[in-house]
Amino acid sequence: MPEVLNARRDWFGQPRGLSVLAFTEMWEVFSFFGMKTLLIYYMTKQLMMPQAQASLIYGGYSGLAYFTPLLGGLISDRWLGRRNAVIAGGLIMALGHFMLTFPALFYPALATVAAGAGLYLPSLPSQIAGLFAADDPRRASAYSVYYVGMNLGALLAPLVCGTLGELLGWHWGFGAAGVGMVIGVTVYCLGARHLPETATRSPPSPAQRPVGGRDGLGSRFALIAVVAAVVVLFRAAYEQIGNTLALWLDNGVDRRAGDWTIPMTWFQSINPALIFLLTPLVMLAWTRQARAGREPSPLVKMSLGAGLLGLAYLVLAGVAAVAQGEGVRPGWIWFALFAVILTVGELFVMPVCLGLFGRLAPAGFAATAMAFWFMTGFGGNLLAGALGVLWSRLPPSAFFALMAAVAGLAAGLLWLLDPAARAAERRAEAARGPAEPATRAGAALPSAF
């Protein structure tokens, strides 16, 4: 197969190209999340925006960054090629981060980052499949390796960019994010020889075109669209972690640890750190269930994950209500507990959904299918921003209870969709045939976006 690289080039039992993609993604996530860590604080503290306006802008920008990949994926698949799209998108994102160091360029800078993300985000992970033969057993674990790089960037971003921005000045944090993006593009260019040759191609050849005609293509994307619409609800509650929850950590939580006050931006590192710790445990549990023939279906897993997110918010609602009644600020340890439950829920939703989209992607539409995944972030962040307006109008306990209800609604809808999703996956497997085997690749890849 022309897409599969020589097995003798392996690093640590995986193709070298996978390490290139993982380290590239690490720096991109470092850059993107480093900027997002500072964004809500920058708007409310430096630009002096009202909380409601800042939440709307935060949600609108985040949503735009997830919408542009829909167009960028089509451009990458059809004209530019995935490799060129990664390089161009990365450099455009770096430019946007550097522009953020100038307050007068705030809105153009956000638009620039979002435009670069449109080319970059769907084009990098869609190159993973080309590193493996169709029957290579390493495919299932490849996304986990990629995810390690992703969350290492998410872990470091608040510690580096957040600390620089909070202690030295916001422009230092934004500048560090831009430098991280330049490093990522450099890593990608230096390692390009280890990547699939098809990353440079544009339209699919006749052999790559989707099996099953227009009906097969339509049924696959119909399932993707329905599941994505429900995941929007999940993400509306989940994405508060960088929006209203960040504001709560600043003013409503006791962040003292002895005589030291923990920087507010550091709490954004708890989630990726927990993902490192909890992902192997979740994967082990699913592997044992699969061997025993008891592994839940993808939609059941996702329903359970959304339910866990609802539970996490119910914990915060109760803590906030008690603290309000006693006239005190709750300790930061309660946020840490919330983050543990949220992270487990995330592992049951994000990676499973991304894996489902990857399995249903018709040949020649890999980046386009990935772009639909980012559409869940588009809708979820827009809704998160709109709901965030209520933060200044409701007491924290009521707001957290509302987020629990949103997550609970997503859990119920995902559970109801399970029978239809099982049937759709069976049809997709039948249409795929032996040359395109079904795989759980991506099942351990929570998206940092």
C-alpha positions, 0 to 999 in steps of 0.5 A: 500500500502506498500509504503505509510506511516501512515497518523498519522505521519504527520507534518504540513499536510504532511508525516514526511518523506517529511520533512526528504527528504526536509531537506536532500536536503537542505544540499545537495544543500547547499554543491553542490552550495556552491562549485559551487559558488566558483569554477569559481573564484577559478580557475581564481584567485587561480589556475590562469587559463585563462578564456576560460579554466576555463569556459570549466572545469566549464561546463565539471565538471557540465556536468559530475555531471549531467551525472553520475546520469544516471548510478547511477539511474540504480545502485540505481533501480537495485542493491543498493537501493535508501536509500543506494545510498543516503548515499553512494553518500552523503559521497562520495560527502562530501569527494570530497568537503574536497579534494578541500581544497587541490589544488593538488587534484583539478581534483580528487576532482571534479571527486569524487563529480561528482561520488557521485552525480551520486548515490545521485541525482536521488535517493532522490527525487524518494522517494517522491511518496512512501510517498503518496497513489495514490489518496492522494491530497497532492501529488501535493503540496509535491514537492513544500515543497521539493523545499522549502528545495532545494532553502533554501540551494541554498540561504544560500550557496553563503552567507556562503560558498561564504563569507568564500571563498571570505574573509577567503580563498577558502579552508574555503568555500570548507570545509564548503560545505563538512560539509554541506554534512555530515550534510545532510547525518546525517539528512537522516539517523536519519529520515530514519524510516519515509521514504518508505520501498521501498527505500531499495529495488532494482529490481521492483516486477512483479506488479511494471513493466511498463504497456504497454510492450516494446511499452509503455515503449519506447514511454514514454522515447522517449518523455522524450528524445526529450524534454530533448534534447531541454531543453539542449539549454535552460540550455546552456543559463541558466547555464551561471549564475554561469560561465560567468555571475559570471565573469561579476559581478566580473569585469564588474558590479558596485557592490557599494551600497553607500560606501559598495561593495557587495561581488560578490558571494552574487549575486548567492543568488538572484535567489533562493531568488526570487524563494521563492517569485515568486513560490506562485504567479506562482502557484496561476496563474496556479491554477486559469487558471486550474479552468477556463480551460485555463491552458497552456499545459506543453510544452507551459509553457516551451516555454514561459519560454525559451522566458522569458530567451531570453528576460532577456538576451536581457535586459543585451545585451542592458545595456552592449551596452549602458555601453560600449558606455559610457565607464562605468560599469552598476550598479548591479540593472540591474543584479537584473532585469535580475535575476527576468526575468530569475527566472520567466522563470526558473519557467516555464521550470524547474519544468514543465519539471521535473513534466512531466518526473515524470508523464511519469516515468513507474513503477519501473523506477522512479530513472531512469526517474529522471536520464534523467532529470539530462541528460538535465543538462549534455548536457546543462552544456557542451554546456554552457562551450563551449559557455563560451569560447566565453566570452573572444572573444566577447564584453559582449553585443554580448555574451548576444545577442547570449545567447538570440538567444539560448534561443529563439531557445529553445522556438520555438522548444518547441512550435513546440513539443507541439501537439506531447507532448499532444498526448504522455501524453494522451497515457501515461494516458491511459496506466497508468490506475486507479492504477497509476493516472496522477498527476501534482506532481512536477509541482512546483518543479524547480530543483536546478540542 
